[in-house]
Amino acid sequence: MADPLHQFRIQKYVDLPDVTLPVIGHVDLAFTNSHLAMTIGFLVVVLFLQLVTMSAKVVPGRLQASGETLFGMIDNMTDSIIGHDGKKYFPFVFAIFTFILAMNILGLFLSFTATSQLAITATFGVIAFSVVVVVGFVKNGLGFFKLFWPTGAPLVMRPVVGLIEFFSFLLRPLTLTLRLFGNMLGGHVALKVFAGFVATAVIGGAGWLGILIAPLSMGMTVGLTALEFLVAFLQAFVFAVLTCIYLNDVVNLDHAH
C-alpha cells in the first residue's frame, strides 16, 4: 500500500465474457474500478444538475448559486471565445467540463481517479478533436483546409507555415490528453508520497526523527490536498477553454483567415 502507483492500478470487479472485434481483435471486457469511478462521476453530475433545477428560486440558495455560477462561467466562455455561435456548442463544452471536474474532484475522495488513466484522458481528447473536425467540415466544407493556409503570411512562407499548422493541429488531442493525465497523475503521486512519510514517521519506527518529520509531512499533505482541489478545477477549466479555442478556429474560419 506504500507504493504511490498502487492507486492507479485497474482492478476488475465484474469479469465479462471476452469478445473479438474486427480490426481491434481480442477485447477483455470487465467492469473495473475505472468504470465505477466514471459512473459515479456521471451520476454526481446528473444528480447535482437535477437538484439545482429542482431547488430553483428567485433568491438562489448555495446549491443553486453554485450551479448558476458554473453555468454562467461556461456560457460566458463559449460566447467570448467562439462568438455569437457559441451557444450552439455550449451543451458540449458544459458536459465535458462538468464530467471532467466531477471525476477530478471525486478522485480526491475515492481510491481511484479516472482522469489519472491515459486511456480516459485520451478518449476525452479524441472526442473533443473529432467534434472540432466534424464541425469544421460541416460548416466550411473543403474550405476547412484554409485553416492550414495562413493568408497573413508571405506567399513563399505559406507552405511551410501551413505544414507546421497542420502538424500542430494533429497534435491537439495529444496535448489535451497529456496535460490532464500528467497533472492528475503527478498530484496524486505527490499526495501519496507525503502521506507515506506521515505513516512512516508515526508507525514506521522513525524514532525521534518522527517528531520532526510527521508535522512537516502532514503540513505538506494538507497543502497539497488543497492545491489538488484547485488543480482539479483548473484542469477541467483549461480543457474546456482549449476546446472552445479549437472550435473557434473552425467556426470562425473565414473571419480568422
Order of alpha helices (4+ residues) and beta strands (2+ residues): beta-beta-beta-beta-alpha-alpha-alpha-alpha-alpha-alpha-alpha-alpha
